[in-house]
Amino acid sequence: MNANPTLIPVAKPLLEEREIEAVRRVVLSGWVTQGPEVAAFEREFAATVGAPFACAVSNCTTALHLALRAVEVGAGDEVITVSHSFIATANAVRYCGATPVFVDIEAGGFNIDPEQVEAAITPRTKAILCVHQLGMPCNLEQIADIGRRHRIPIIEDAACATGSEVFWDGKWEPIGKPHGDIACFSFHPRKVVTTGDGGMITTASAAYDRKFRLWRQHGMDVSDTVRHSARQVLFESYPELGFNYRMTDLQAAIGREQLRRLPELVSRRRILANVYAERLASVPGVSPPNEPSWARSNWQSYCIGLPRAVSQIAVMQALLDRGIATRRGVMNIHRELAYSGPGDCRATGDLPNSGAAQDNSIMLPLYVQMGEGDVHFVVDALADVLAVGGPRAT
């Protein structure tokens, strides 16, 4: 039993009076479901990331589902992705009746290995679903090149990457600007920008965007906003099977305020990440995350590697006993019971880097309300826990 209350959570959204006033405005307007606030949030998000189109949905899982559906992933197809991701990445593939093909992540990092992507391509490959894990951009330039050469659509699981950037054609560009075909974002409370829950899909394709907007609202060909504002009676029809994947105006109003905060949110997170890196340099055996020269992370999470002989769960418990919450390394989907059956997935080998990343890493607290003293407290506690070898793995 934990003797101390948690002093430092692993994550904490920044929600203040601005967000409360935004919700109040929407409640008093009388329109609380998908409507003008959603449309405004879409315009503002598209402008922020430099995308021609942005479509708001209920969460990133539904965004991934619609993105895969738009590029016509279906039964019998394969989608190359990583096991080292939240389970929703692969679930969205299976929703389409396709098989996720898992490749390993790069050694010393948490993102997909482009060389393994190319080696995994077969005649059944219908899409490549890359993940910007924990907010750190993957090697998008190399993956996009693979997609172009093989004429395979690239979908970015950018759930964690709002505010992250890549160096592209000689300048820094936001994740979400169309470098692949479609990018999908999450606004869960652990993300840098939150709407409580919610998602966004960006693309340069007007055809894809039309499909997203049709499918997210039951396949209805006349939206309720158009119908309610029309000066003549309109009857909608349902030409295709659709879903109830809408965002509400209440969520979008929060999102608009959060988006205005994005530069300061990312700036503060980057400062704290630098403090972590400096302090951790003096802790033997710990591997801080690596930011490539061509990437700027939003530092949605700060994940470190532990000494191999140390017990991950014992370190986490020892920190919790000191009032510090942590999370284990990112899960491996192929290890879960839901993916243990024949045909549930296919892995290209044993995925040793993915397994090591899950078993030998932990996420340390990082949120904008932290002070530098909090970071020092966390690192000092970690150093103390690891002293004299730390809790040993059994």
C-alpha positions in Angstrom: 0.0 0.0 0.0 1.3 3.4 -0.9 2.1 5.3 2.3 2.2 8.8 0.7 -0.4 10.6 -1.4 0.6 11.3 -5.0 2.4 14.7 -5.0 3.3 14.7 -8.7 1.0 13.1 -11.3 2.4 11.7 -14.5 0.2 14.2 -16.5 -2.2 17.0 -15.9 -4.2 19.0 -18.4 -4.1 22.8 -18.2 -7.8 23.9 -18.0 -8.6 27.3 -16.6 -11.2 30.1 -16.7 -10.8 30.6 -20.4 -12.0 27.1 -21.1 -14.8 27.5 -18.6 -16.0 30.7 -20.2 -15.9 29.0 -23.6 -18.1 26.2 -22.4 -20.5 28.7 -20.8 -20.8 30.6 -24.1 -21.8 27.4 -25.9 -24.2 26.3 -23.3 -26.0 29.6 -23.4 -26.1 29.5 -27.2 -28.5 26.6 -27.2 -26.4 24.6 -29.7 -24.2 22.1 -28.0 -23.8 19.3 -30.5 -21.7 19.5 -33.7 -22.2 23.0 -35.1 -20.5 26.3 -35.5 -17.9 25.8 -32.8 -16.8 22.6 -34.4 -16.5 24.3 -37.8 -14.4 27.1 -36.3 -12.2 24.6 -34.5 -11.6 22.8 -37.8 -10.6 26.0 -39.6 -8.3 27.1 -36.8 -6.6 23.7 -36.5 -6.1 23.5 -40.2 -4.5 26.9 -40.2 -2.3 26.0 -37.2 -0.8 22.9 -38.9 -0.9 24.2 -42.5 -3.4 21.6 -43.8 -6.0 22.4 -46.5 -8.6 20.4 -44.7 -9.3 19.4 -41.1 -12.3 17.3 -39.9 -13.2 17.0 -36.2 -14.3 13.6 -34.9 -15.1 12.0 -31.6 -11.6 10.7 -30.8 -8.4 9.5 -32.6 -9.5 5.9 -32.8 -12.5 7.0 -35.0 -10.2 9.2 -36.9 -7.9 6.3 -37.7 -10.9 4.1 -38.7 -12.2 6.7 -41.2 -8.7 7.4 -42.5 -8.1 3.7 -43.3 -11.6 3.4 -44.8 -10.9 6.4 -47.0 -7.8 4.7 -48.6 -10.0 1.6 -49.1 -8.5 -0.7 -46.6 -10.7 -3.8 -46.3 -11.0 -7.5 -45.8 -7.9 -9.4 -46.8 -5.6 -6.3 -46.9 -2.6 -5.7 -44.7 -1.5 -2.5 -43.0 2.1 -2.1 -41.9 2.4 -0.5 -38.5 4.0 -1.0 -35.0 3.1 -3.2 -32.1 4.7 -0.6 -29.9 1.7 1.7 -29.6 -1.6 2.0 -27.9 -3.9 -0.8 -28.9 -6.2 1.6 -30.8 -3.6 1.8 -33.6 -4.1 -1.8 -34.5 -7.8 -2.0 -33.5 -8.7 0.5 -36.3 -7.0 -1.8 -38.8 -9.1 -4.7 -37.6 -12.3 -2.6 -37.7 -11.8 -2.5 -41.5 -11.4 -6.3 -41.6 -7.6 -6.0 -42.4 -4.6 -7.5 -40.8 -2.0 -5.3 -38.9 1.5 -6.3 -39.8 3.8 -5.3 -37.0 7.4 -4.2 -37.6 9.9 -3.3 -35.0 10.9 0.1 -33.7 14.4 1.6 -34.1 17.0 0.7 -31.6 17.5 3.5 -29.1 14.1 5.1 -29.8 10.4 4.5 -29.7 9.4 5.0 -33.4 8.9 2.7 -36.4 12.0 1.5 -38.2 11.6 2.6 -41.9 14.0 -0.1 -43.2 11.7 -2.7 -41.7 8.7 -1.0 -43.2 10.0 -1.4 -46.7 11.0 -5.1 -46.1 7.4 -5.9 -44.9 5.7 -4.7 -48.1 3.7 -7.4 -49.9 1.1 -7.4 -52.7 -1.5 -7.3 -49.9 -0.1 -4.1 -48.3 -2.8 -1.4 -48.6 -1.5 1.3 -46.3 1.4 2.2 -44.0 0.3 3.5 -40.6 3.2 5.2 -38.9 3.1 6.5 -35.3 4.6 9.6 -33.8 5.1 7.9 -30.5 4.8 10.0 -27.3 4.9 13.2 -29.5 8.3 12.4 -31.0 8.1 12.6 -34.8 9.0 9.4 -36.6 11.3 9.4 -39.7 8.5 10.8 -41.9 10.6 11.8 -44.8 11.9 8.3 -45.3 8.5 6.7 -44.8 6.8 9.1 -47.2 9.5 8.3 -49.8 8.7 4.5 -49.3 5.0 5.2 -49.8 5.6 7.3 -53.0 7.9 4.7 -54.5 5.5 1.8 -53.8 2.3 3.8 -54.3 1.1 3.0 -50.9 -0.9 5.6 -48.8 0.7 6.9 -45.7 -1.5 7.5 -42.6 0.1 9.2 -39.6 -1.1 8.2 -36.1 -0.3 11.7 -34.7 -2.4 11.1 -31.6 0.3 12.5 -29.3 1.9 14.9 -31.8 -0.1 18.2 -31.8 2.6 20.9 -31.8 5.4 18.6 -32.9 7.5 19.6 -36.0 9.8 18.0 -38.6 12.5 19.7 -40.7 11.1 19.4 -44.2 12.5 20.8 -47.4 14.7 23.2 -45.5 12.2 24.5 -43.0 10.4 23.5 -39.8 6.8 22.3 -40.5 4.1 21.1 -38.1 3.0 17.5 -37.9 -0.4 17.6 -39.6 0.7 19.5 -42.6 0.2 16.9 -45.3 3.5 15.1 -45.5 1.8 11.8 -45.9 -1.8 11.3 -47.1 -3.8 11.6 -43.8 -2.9 12.5 -40.2 -5.0 11.7 -37.2 -4.8 13.5 -33.8 -6.1 12.9 -30.3 -7.4 15.4 -27.7 -7.5 13.0 -24.8 -6.7 14.7 -21.4 -3.1 13.3 -21.5 -2.4 15.1 -24.8 -0.9 18.5 -25.2 -4.2 19.9 -26.4 -7.3 18.4 -24.9 -11.1 18.7 -25.5 -11.8 16.1 -22.8 -11.9 13.6 -25.6 -12.0 14.2 -29.4 -10.0 13.8 -32.6 -9.0 15.6 -35.8 -8.2 14.4 -39.3 -6.0 16.5 -41.6 -5.4 15.9 -45.3 -4.7 17.7 -48.6 -7.4 15.7 -50.4 -10.8 17.3 -50.8 -12.1 13.9 -51.7 -11.0 12.3 -48.5 -12.3 15.2 -46.5 -15.8 14.9 -48.1 -15.8 11.2 -47.1 -14.8 12.0 -43.5 -17.6 14.5 -43.2 -20.2 12.1 -44.7 -19.2 9.1 -42.6 -18.8 10.9 -39.3 -22.5 11.8 -39.3 -24.3 8.5 -40.1 -23.6 8.9 -43.9 -26.1 11.8 -43.9 -25.8 13.8 -47.2 -27.2 17.0 -45.7 -25.7 18.0 -42.3 -27.9 19.2 -39.5 -26.2 22.7 -39.6 -27.1 23.1 -43.2 -30.6 21.8 -42.7 -31.3 24.2 -39.8 -29.9 27.2 -41.6 -31.7 26.6 -44.9 -34.5 28.9 -46.0 -36.4 26.0 -47.6 -37.3 22.6 -46.4 -34.6 20.0 -47.0 -34.8 16.2 -46.6 -31.5 14.4 -46.0 -30.7 10.9 -47.4 -28.2 8.3 -46.5 -26.3 7.1 -49.5 -23.6 5.2 -47.6 -23.1 3.4 -44.3 -21.9 5.9 -41.8 -21.1 6.3 -38.1 -21.8 8.5 -35.1 -18.3 9.9 -34.9 -19.1 13.6 -34.2 -17.4 16.1 -31.9 -19.7 18.4 -29.9 -19.6 22.2 -29.9 -18.9 21.9 -26.1 -15.7 20.0 -26.9 -14.7 22.2 -29.8 -15.1 25.4 -27.7 -12.5 24.0 -25.2 -10.3 22.9 -28.1 -10.3 26.4 -29.6 -9.0 27.9 -26.3 -6.4 25.1 -26.0 -5.2 25.7 -29.5 -4.6 29.3 -28.7 -2.4 28.1 -25.8 -0.4 25.7 -28.0 2.8 27.7 -28.5 3.2 28.3 -24.8 2.3 24.7 -23.9 4.9 23.3 -26.2 7.5 25.9 -25.2 7.1 25.0 -21.5 7.2 21.3 -22.2 10.4 21.7 -24.1 12.0 23.7 -21.3 11.1 21.0 -18.8 12.4 18.3 -21.1 15.7 20.1 -21.3 15.8 20.3 -17.5 15.2 16.5 -17.3 18.0 15.8 -19.8 20.5 17.9 -17.9 19.6 16.4 -14.5 19.5 12.8 -15.8 23.0 13.1 -17.3 24.3 12.5 -13.8 22.2 9.4 -13.1 24.2 6.3 -14.1 22.5 3.7 -16.4 19.5 5.9 -17.3 18.9 6.6 -21.0 17.0 9.9 -21.7 14.9 10.0 -24.9 16.7 11.1 -28.0 15.4 13.9 -30.2 16.8 13.6 -33.8 18.2 16.8 -35.4 15.3 16.8 -37.8 12.6 16.6 -35.2 11.1 18.9 -32.6 9.0 17.0 -30.1 6.1 18.5 -28.1 7.3 16.2 -25.3 3.8 14.9 -24.7 5.5 12.3 -22.5 9.0 11.9 -21.2 10.1 8.2 -21.4 13.4 7.0 -20.1 15.3 3.7 -20.4 16.2 2.0 -17.2 19.3 -0.1 -16.5 18.6 -3.5 -17.9 19.0 -5.5 -14.6 16.6 -3.2 -12.7 13.0 -4.2 -12.0 10.7 -1.8 -13.8 7.7 -2.3 -11.6 9.8 -2.0 -8.4 11.2 1.3 -9.5 7.7 2.6 -10.3 6.4 1.4 -6.9 9.4 3.0 -5.1 8.7 6.3 -6.9 5.0 6.1 -6.1 5.9 5.5 -2.4 7.7 8.9 -2.7 4.6 10.5 -4.2 5.6 10.4 -7.8 3.4 8.8 -10.4 4.9 7.1 -13.5 3.7 4.8 -16.3 5.4 1.8 -17.9 6.8 1.9 -21.4 4.4 1.9 -24.3 2.5 -1.4 -24.6 3.2 -4.1 -27.3 -0.1 -4.9 -29.0 0.9 -8.4 -30.1 1.4 -9.4 -26.5 -2.3 -8.8 -25.7 -4.9 -11.5 -25.6 -7.1 -9.7 -28.1 -4.3 -10.3 -30.6 -3.4 -13.9 -29.7 -5.7 -15.6 -32.2 -4.8 -16.9 -35.7 -5.1 -14.0 -38.2 -5.4 -11.3 -35.6 -2.1 -9.8 -36.6 1.3 -10.7 -38.2 4.7 -9.8 -36.8 7.8 -9.6 -38.8 10.1 -11.3 -36.3 10.3 -11.2 -32.5 10.3 -7.3 -32.3 13.1 -7.2 -29.8 13.4 -3.4 -29.7 9.6 -3.1 -29.1 9.7 -5.6 -26.3 12.7 -4.0 -24.6 11.1 -0.5 -24.8 8.0 -1.8 -23.0 9.8 -3.8 -20.4 12.8 -1.5 -19.6 11.4 2.1 -19.8 9.1 4.3 -17.7 7.4 7.6 -18.3 8.3 10.4 -15.9 5.9 13.2 -15.0 5.7 16.1 -17.4 3.1 18.8 -17.6 3.2 22.5 -18.0 2.3 23.3 -14.4 5.4 21.6 -13.1 8.2 23.7 -11.8 11.9 23.0 -12.4 12.1 22.1 -8.7 9.5 19.4 -9.3 11.8 18.0 -12.1 14.7 18.0 -9.7 12.6 16.2 -7.1 11.7 13.5 -9.5 15.2 13.0 -10.8 16.7 13.0 -7.3 14.1 10.4 -6.2 14.9 8.3 -9.2 18.6 8.5 -8.5 18.0 7.5 -4.9 15.9 4.5 -6.0 18.6 3.3 -8.4 21.4 3.8 -5.9 23.5 0.7 -5.2 22.0 -1.0 -8.3 18.3 -0.3 -7.5 15.6 -2.9 -7.2 16.7 -5.9 -9.1 14.7 -7.7 -11.8 13.9 -11.3 -11.0 
